[in-house]
Amino acid sequence: MRHRFFFRNVSIRGCLVLAAGLLFSACVSQQQVVVGISRALSSNDALYPTIEVDVFAVSDEDLGAIKDAGVETYFAPNSGFREKLNPRTFFFSEEQTKPQVLVSRAELWRRWLEKDPSTLVVIAGLPHDPDMPAAPAPDPRILTFPIKKRVIFAPKVYVLVEPKKIVQVKKAPANPKDGL
């Protein structure tokens, strides 16, 4: 009788450990990413430029290749970078100024995680500014976030596109046209 209780207790514990392991492995830092644009991007006549912002997860090797190639090469037609990385592209323009969201359980995350990525990348197709720091300084149009393994509740990532750079912000960006 006592043995039966012991084995049932061990079986329940084993199932709980297995379930917790599956939960942890299923929740590998699939972060929700919110991308918005700054009011400072509008021109004097209150028009917003067309901007593309890509979000994707990559290995250290792919990240190095992107940084070496640069933003202009990454966004160049027929460069091959974008197709290979399978990014989620957000389009902003005069007609689309509202923040956009990559949800944490998007199908893209499954595809990215199959490649065992180390870094989440946000890259903005902003024009090159001659005042930007020269290599090897980091390009202010590229933001990276380490992908943490075994994280149940990954923090949300809030990103704001400004005139010459993209920055991480502490709260969700607002529509720059709100309140005008």
C-alpha positions, 0 to 999 in steps of 0.5 A: 500500500505504501509503495503504491502511494510512493509510485503515484506521487513520483509519477505525478511529480515526474509529469509536473517536471515534464510539463514544466520543461515543455512549458519552458522550452515552448516559451523561449523569449518569443517577444512581442515587438511594438514599432512606432515612428516619432513625430520628429520624422514629419517634414515641415508640411506635416508629411511622414516619409515612407519607411520600412522596418524589419524585425527578425531573429538570427544567429551570431554569424548572420548578425555579423554578416548584416552589420558588415554589409550595412543597412543600405546593402540590407535594404537594396533590391536583390541583395538577398539578405531580406529573403534569407532572414524571413523578416516581419516588415512594417511599413510606415508612411503618411497613410500609416503612422500607427504603431505596429505589433509583432505578436509573441506567438506569431508563426514567424517565431516558430520559423526563426526558432528552428534556426536556434537564433541568438539575437532579435534584430530591428533594422530601419530603412532610414537614409544614411546620414554623413554625421553617423559614426563610421565603422566599427561603431554600431549603426544607429539604424540597427537595434539588437536584443539577446534572445534569452533561453528558458524565459517564460514571460519575455519582456515586450520590446518597444522601438521608436524610429527617429529621424537618424536612428531607432531607439528602444523606449520604455512604453509602447509608442503612440501614433504621432498624429494623435493629438494634432 
